[in-house]
């Protein structure tokens, strides 16, 4: 009967089960830099590979949706500045902690603060004077 009985079928999927299995095998095996020219798969690289191997045109968004449906997730490494020294973060943390421990310095008119959690013993609820 059409739309009264069931949902309309819509446009057929661009990738069939054979294509999905081939993409999954390619992702699991990883790229070979000498052959594929990349060191990790991006969606655009997989789209190009699908065209080269199976002559199927798929948009990046469509392939991303298909891969998420196949329980693949995009993983990315934490970005790091190219000129960052190896021990810079640890050095910053130690210097910051050291400067907080010796604060206030001589000539500072502020009273030193006590950092205590609200639920801990000794928390003063009175407003600062």
NUBAKOL-51656 format. One line per 10 residues: number of its first residue (from 0); their letters; for each residue x, y, z of C-alpha. Coordinates in pm, 1 decimal. Layout:
BEGIN
NUM) a) X/Y/Z | ... $
! end
This chain:
BEGIN
0) xxxxxxxxxx) 0.0/0.0/0.0 | 294.5/234.9/38.5 | 335.6/490.5/311.4 | 24.2/385.0/499.7 | 154.0/33.6/578.1 | 528.6/81.6/632.2 | 812.7/324.8/615.3 | 926.2/424.1/268.0 | 1239.3/241.4/162.4 | 1420.7/558.0/54.6 $
10) xxxxxxxxxx) 1739.4/563.0/-145.6 | 1938.0/238.3/-141.0 | 2268.0/244.1/46.5 | 2582.6/312.5/-155.8 | 2780.7/49.6/32.3 | 2670.5/-310.1/28.8 | 2794.1/-584.7/263.3 | 3090.0/-666.9/36.3 | 3204.0/-302.8/43.6 | 3160.9/-281.9/421.0 $
20) xxxxxxxxxx) 3364.1/-599.3/472.1 | 3639.6/-467.1/243.1 | 3654.6/-134.2/428.9 | 3663.0/-314.5/764.8 | 3947.9/-538.8/644.4 | 4138.3/-236.5/514.1 | 4096.2/-48.9/843.5 | 4205.6/-349.4/1049.2 | 4514.0/-412.5/834.6 | 4610.7/-44.8/835.1 $
30) xxxxxxxxxx) 4767.9/147.8/550.2 | 5103.4/63.7/396.2 | 5280.3/397.0/347.6 | 5469.0/281.6/37.8 | 5150.3/160.4/-132.4 | 4876.1/387.8/-0.6 | 5083.8/700.5/57.5 | 4944.7/760.3/408.7 | 5048.4/651.6/756.8 | 4695.8/645.7/903.6 $
40) xxxxxxxxxx) 4353.9/624.4/745.5 | 4145.8/937.1/712.9 | 3790.7/931.7/581.2 | 3897.0/1100.8/258.9 | 4168.1/836.0/206.0 | 3915.0/555.8/254.1 | 3674.8/727.4/11.9 | 3953.5/740.6/-247.2 | 4041.2/376.5/-180.9 | 3676.0/275.0/-229.7 $
50) xxxxxxxxxx) 3674.6/452.6/-565.0 | 4006.1/299.2/-672.7 | 3911.0/-54.5/-574.7 | 3531.9/-72.4/-619.6 | 3438.0/237.0/-825.8 | 3195.0/349.8/-554.6 | 3160.3/721.4/-487.0 | 3096.7/787.8/-118.9 | 3104.7/1120.5/64.8 | 3314.5/1159.8/379.2 $
60) xxxxxxxxxx) 3000.5/1215.0/588.5 | 2836.5/900.6/451.2 | 3145.6/688.7/510.4 | 3179.0/829.5/862.2 | 2817.3/736.9/934.6 | 2871.8/385.7/796.3 | 3187.4/337.6/1004.8 | 3010.9/450.0/1321.5 | 2733.4/202.8/1245.6 | 3005.6/-64.5/1218.5 $
70) xxxxxxxxxx) 3130.2/35.4/1569.2 | 3443.5/216.4/1451.7 | 3530.4/541.1/1625.2 | 3763.5/820.1/1527.4 | 4062.8/829.4/1756.9 | 4301.7/1118.7/1758.8 | 4620.2/1174.7/1951.0 | 4644.5/1465.2/2188.8 | 4789.1/1760.3/1996.8 | 5133.1/1877.7/2095.2 $
80) xxxxxxxxxx) 5315.9/2190.3/1987.7 | 5605.5/2112.4/1755.6 | 5857.2/2319.9/1954.9 | 5756.8/2199.9/2300.6 | 6049.8/2077.4/2504.7 | 6028.8/1733.0/2664.4 | 6026.2/1840.8/3030.8 | 5854.5/2177.7/2989.3 | 5519.7/2077.3/3138.8 | 5673.1/1908.5/3444.2 $
90) xxxxxxxxxx) 5904.5/2206.8/3499.6 | 5609.0/2446.4/3476.9 | 5410.4/2243.6/3729.2 | 5697.3/2230.9/3980.4 | 5773.9/2602.0/3945.2 | 5407.0/2689.9/3981.3 | 5373.3/2474.6/4291.7 | 5692.6/2619.2/4437.8 | 5570.4/2975.9/4376.1 | 5235.8/2895.8/4541.5 $
100) xxxxxxxxxx) 5407.3/2749.3/4847.0 | 5626.8/3054.4/4910.6 | 5346.0/3304.9/4849.1 | 5297.1/3560.2/5006.5 | 5644.5/3700.3/4973.4 | 5793.7/3970.9/5188.7 | 5621.6/4304.7/5149.1 | 5290.1/4146.2/5049.2 | 4998.2/4285.7/5246.4 | 4767.2/3989.1/5187.6 $
110) xxxxxxxxxx) 4714.4/3716.3/5444.0 | 4805.9/3365.0/5328.7 | 4502.6/3158.8/5231.0 | 4416.2/2814.6/5348.9 | 4290.3/2585.3/5075.7 | 4056.9/2334.9/5238.1 | 3762.6/2156.2/5082.3 | 3412.8/2250.2/5195.0 | 3336.7/1912.6/5348.0 | 3660.1/1890.6/5544.2 $
120) xxxxxxxxx) 3718.7/1974.1/5907.4 | 3819.7/2328.5/5989.4 | 3637.5/2503.4/5706.8 | 3552.9/2855.6/5814.1 | 3213.3/2966.7/5684.1 | 3248.5/3323.6/5805.7 | 3302.7/3593.8/5542.0 | 3659.1/3721.3/5506.1 | 3743.3/4027.0/5715.7 $
! end
